[in-house]
Amino acid sequence: MAKGKQAKPRHPIDIDEAKDTLRRFVVRARRVAAHSMVKDQSVLKYVNPTFTIQRREGEPIRLKYHMPDQEVFESLAARTRPCILEREPVYLDKVFRSVTMCLGARKMSETAQKCFDECKAHFAHLRDKDGGTSYSIQMFDTNDVPQGEPMSDLLIGEAWLYSDLVHTDPQGRKAEATALSYRDRYYAGTSFFSQLSIIIVNMLNLITALNRDFGFGIDPKAWEEQVVAADEDSERVAENMYMLPQGTQIPDGVRPKDMPNAVDVSSMTETAWALNPQQRATIILCKADGQLVDRFHGIYSWNDDKMTLLVGDTFICELGIGQQAALPAGFKEIEVTRRVFKGDPTMTTKVWDAVKRADLMIGVIPRKEGTAYVIVPFRENQVHVENGRMLVRSAVEEDHPTGGTSM
C-alpha cells in the first residue's frame, strides 16, 4: 500500500462516529422528507414503473409511460443521491451499521426490526443492478441478434443519474445504457429514486423512534436544523443599511456610515433623495419672524389636488391644494397626519423638537416649472376650524406649478 493518508474506513469505527453518521443522515433525510413529492405521497405512484397500452383501429400500439414532472423529480433525486454513494458519510450501509452499533445488545421491537430488515433488503436490491426489480431491456441489432446482456431497470435508472442528472461520465455497464433513449433512462430513474426516497424516509422515522426509546444520544439539533428554504427566508430584517458608489473599498476599521457619499438606505427619505432627485423637498422650520430653527430632508408626491410630504422619516403632511368650495377668504384646507416610522431615533427626536419650537414649516420643492413653496403655520391664531376641517391661511403660494409626481 502506498504511503500517505489512509482511506477512511467504509463503516464507522466507534460509537461517536456512529452517532455522527446518524446525525448527518437525519439532516439529509429530513430534506428528502420535506420534498413536495414525499409530503403529498405522490412518489408512491412511481415506485413500480407503469405504462398504459393504447390501441386504436388502424394504428400501431402505443405505450403511454407514467412519469412525474422532470424538474420536480430531479430535485428529489438530487436530495437522495448522497445516500447511494459509498464515499458519503450518509451512505445507507454506513447508516445501517451505525444503528446496529448504537443499539448494542439491546433489542428493538418486532415492528421496528421488521422495518429495519426491509430497508436493508430493499437497499441491497437497489444495489443489485443485474437482478432488476420490474423489467429489463435487451438491445438487438438489425438482424435481431442480441447486443450485450439485458439491462435491468435499476441499472438503467442509475445510468440516468450518471449520464444525465449530475454526472457525464458513466462507467462500465452504466455506459452501455447511454445507447438507450433519454426517455428510457429517465423512466427507469423515476422508479429507482422513488424507491430510494421511501427507504430514506422509513429509516428517518425508525432512527427517530430508536433515539427516543433507547437514548442513542444523537445531537437533537439534527431534528431542528433548517433543511429547506422557507417563505420567511425571502426577507431579512436590517436595522441599518448603507449604499456606496459601485467599486467603493471599505478600509478595515471604518464603518460604512462614516464613508464619504454613504447613503442610509434604511431611511426612506434619504433613499429617495439619492435615487429619485425629482422627489426631493427641503423642509425649513422657522419662527414667525423668519429665524431658522432647523432644516431637514423630505420627499413629496403631488397627485391632482393632494400633496404629500414625508419629513425626515418622522411624520407625513397631506395637503389639499386644489380648488376648495365655501372656504373663508384666504384659507385652504390641510390635513397634517403623524405617522410613525422606524427610522433613526436620534433624527426623529431632533425633528419633533424642532417642530415644537417652530412657528412655520416651509417645504421648498424644486420642479421643472419652477419652485413651489408649501407654507404650514403651526400656531393657533393662523388656524380656522370649520365643520371638523382644519384650515390654514396661505398653505401654498398662489403661483405654485401644477402637475403630478408619484412617490
N, C-alpha and C positions, 0 to 999 in steps of 0.2 A: 504494500500500500504506500502511495506517495506520502512524503512528509507534508505537514501543514495542518490546516484546520480540519478537524474530523467532521464527517457528515452528522447532522442531527439525527438521533435515533428516530425510528419510524413511529414508535409509541412513547407515551410519557414514561419517564424513568422513576418518578417518585410521586407521592401524593400531592405535593404542592403543584407540580407541573400538571397533574391530572385535573386539579381544581381550576387551574388557569385555562386549561383546554376547554373545560365545560363553561367557564365564564365567557370565553371568546365565542363558543358555539351558541350560547344563549343569545348574545347580542346579534350574531349573524342570523340565527333562526327567527328572532323577532322581526328582523327586516323582511324575511320571507313571509312570515305570518301576516305582516302588515300590507302585503301586496293586495291589490283590489281583486285579483282572480282567486286568491285564497280566502279573503274575507267574505266574498259572496259565494264561495264554494263552486264557482264555475270551472275551476281547474279539474274538478272530478270528472267533467264531461270528456276530458281529453286523455285520461289515463289509458283507456283502451281505444286504440285507433279505430275509427268507424268511417264508413262511407255509404252512400246511397246509390243503388243501381237504378239508372233511369232508362226506360225502354220507350221508344217512340216508333210508330209504324213507319217503315221505310228508311229509318236512320240507324246508324251504329249504336251499340250500347254505350251509355255514358256513365262514368263514375263521378259522383259528387263527394269530394273529400270534406269532412267536417274539421275545420281548423279555426283557431282563435285569431283575433286581430294580431298581426305580426308585431307591431310596435309595442303593444301591451305585453305580449308574451315574451318578447326579447328581454324586457326589463325583469321579468320573473326569472328567466333562465340565468341572467347575469347575477342575480342575487343568490342563486343556489350554487353557482359554479364552484366557489372555493371548497365546497363540501365533497367534491369528487376529485380534487387534486391532491395527490399524496404529499406534496411539499407544503401544503397549507396546514396550519395548526388545527383547523376545524374539519379536516378530512374525517369522514364518518367512521372509518375504522379506528381512528385515534379517539373519537368520541365514545365509541362502544367500549374500548379498553379503559378509558378514564372512568366511565360509570362503574365498571367492574372493580377497579382499584378503589374508588371511593366507597363502594358498598362493602368491601371486605368480606368478612364471614357472615354478614347479615343477609337475610333473605327478603326479597321483595314479595309483594302479594302475587297471587296466581294471575290476576288480571294484568298487573304491571309486567310480570315475567313474560306473559304471552305477547304483550305489545313489544317488549324488548326483543324477543326472539324473532317476531315477524319483521321488525325493522331491519335487523341484521340479515335475515334471509332475503328480503326484498332488495337490499343494497347489494348483497353478493350476486343476486340475479342480474342487477343492472350492470355489474362489472363483467358478467359472463356474456361478452358480446356475441359469442358463437351460438349460445343457446337461444337467444331471442326471447320475446315474450308474446308476440301476436302474429307476426308474419315475417317472411324473408323474401328477398328479391334475387332472382337468378338472371344474369345477363346472357344473351345468346348473340352469335354473330349472324350474318345474313344467310348462312346455311343452316341455321338452327343448331349450331354447335355451342354447348355451354362455354362461357368465358369465365374462368376462375371459379371460386367457391361461392355458394349462395351467401348473401349478406343479410344479417338479421336486422330487424327494425332498430334494435339497440345500437348496433354498430353504425347504422346509417344516421341515427339520431345524434350520436356523439360526433360523427363526421360533420354534421351541421354546425356544431359548436366550434370545431377546429378549422373548418374551411370557410364558414360564412359569418359566424357571430362575433367572436372575439379573437380569432387567430386566422392566419393564412397559410399555415404550414402543416397540414395533416400528414401524418406519418403512417407507414405500414398499410394495414388493411383500410384504415380510415381514408387514406389517399385514394383507394380504389373507388370509394363511394362518390368521389367528385365526378365520376363518369355519369352518375345519375343526374336527373334534372333537379333544379333547386326545389321544386315542389316536393319531390320525393324526400329530399333531405329534411326540409322544414316539417313536413308531415310526420316523419319519424321523430324529429326533435321534440314536437309537441307532446308526444307520449312519454318520451324519455324524461324530460324535465318536469312534466306533471307528476310522474311517479316519484321523482326525487323530491319535489316540493312536499308531497304528502309524508314521506319518510322523515324529512327535516322537521315538519310541524309536529308530527307524532312524537319524535324524540324530544322536542322542546317541552311538550306537555308532560312527558314522562320524567324528564330531568327536574322540572319544576316541582312535581309531586314528590319525587325521591329526596330532593333537597329539603323540602318541608318536613317530610316524615322521618328522615334519617339524619338530618343536620349535616349535609356534606360540607358545609362551610364555604360555599361559593359566594363570592362577593355580591351582596344584594344589589349593588349598583348595576349589575348586568341586566336586571329587570327594570331599571329606572332610566338608564341611559337613552337619550333620544336616538332613534334609528332611522327616522324618515322626516322629511321636511313637513312642517305644519303650516296652516294658514297664517298664524301669527308670525312666522319667520319672514314673511314678506315685509314686515315693518320692524323698525328699530327705534327705540327712544334715545334721542340725543339731547342732552341738556344744553350743549353749545356746539356750534359747527361754524367753521370759518372757510371762506373761499379766497383763494390766492390766484394770481395770474398763472397761466399754464407754464410749467417749467420751473416754477419757483422752488429753490432748495432751502429747506428749513435747517439752519445751523443747530448743532447739538446745544441743548440747554435753553433754546429760545422757544417761547410759547407762540403758536400760530397767531393768537390775537395781538401780539406785540410786533408782528411783521408789518413793514410798510405795505400799503394797499390791501390789507386784510379786510374782508367784509364779513360781518357777523350774519351769516345766513340763517341763524336761529331766530333772528329778528325779521319779521315780515316787512317792517318799514325799510330797514337797511338793505334787504334783499331786493326790494322793488327799486330802491334808489340806484342800486348797482346794475340791475338787469333791464329795467324799464324807466329810463330817464324821463319819458313823457308823462309819467305818473307823479313826478316829484312835486312836493309842495313844501315851502319853508313856513314854519309856524312861529310867529312872533307873539310873545306875551309881554304886555306893557301896561304902564299906568295910564290914567286918563290924559295926563299931560304929555304922553309920548315917551316917558322914561322907560328904557328897556328893562324888563325883568329877566327874561331868558328867551332863547330861541331853540327850536328843535326841528328835526326832520319829520316830514309827514308824507303821506301818499293820498291821492284822491282819485275818485271816479266821478264823471259828470254824465248823467244819463237823463235826457229830456229835462224834466223840471226838478230834478233832485241832484244835489252834490253831496258826496260822502267823503269825509276826511278822517283818516286814521292818524292820530298824533302819537308819535314815539312809542308804538305798541302799547299804549296806555288807555286811550279812550277814542270813541268814534263820535263824530258830529254828523248828523244827517240834516241837510238844509234844503227846505223847499224854496226854490229860487225862480219858479215860473210865475205866470200871471195869477194873482190871487184876487178873489172877489170879496167885496164887502169888508175890507180891512180898513182900519183907520188910516188917514193920510200919513204917508211917510213910513209905514210899517210893512214888514214882510214876515212870513211865517218861518219858524225854525224849530227843529226838534234836536235837542242835544242828548245823546244816549251814552251812558258809560257802560262799556263792555270790557270785561277783564280779560287780558291775555297773559299767558305765562311767558313773560319776557325777562329782561334783566331787572331784578327788583330794585337795584340802585337807580336805574333810569326811571322806573315807574314812580319811585318816591320823589325824584327830582322834578318830574313833570307835574305831579299833583301839588307839590309845594309851590311851584311857580304859578299854577292855576289859582291857588288860594290867595296869592299876593297880587295878582294882576287884575286890572280893570277891563282890559280888552284882549281878545285873541284875534290876530290878523293872519290870515292864510294868504301867502304870496304864491300864485300859481302861474308860472310861465307857460304860455300857449303860443302856437304859431300865429294866431290872430292878434296877440298882444298879451299883456299881463293882467290876470284877474285878481282882484283883492276881495277876500271874504273877511268881513269885519263882524265879530261876535262880541257884543258887550256883556260883561258878567255882572254888572251892578243893577239892583232892582229898579232904580229910577229910569233905566233905559228899557225896561221890560213891561209889556202890557199883556195881561192875561184875559182872554175873551173866549167864553164857551169851552173851557178846557184846553185852549190852544195857547202856546207861548209865542208872543210876537215881540220882535226886537227891531229897533229903529236902525235903518241903513245896514241891513245884514250883508248885502252885496252891493258894490258900487254900480251905479246905474249904467255905466258904459261897459259892463262885463261882456266878453265874447260869448257866443252861443255855440253849441256843438255837443258831442258826446264822446266820452272815453271810458272804456271798461276797466275795472280794477283787476 
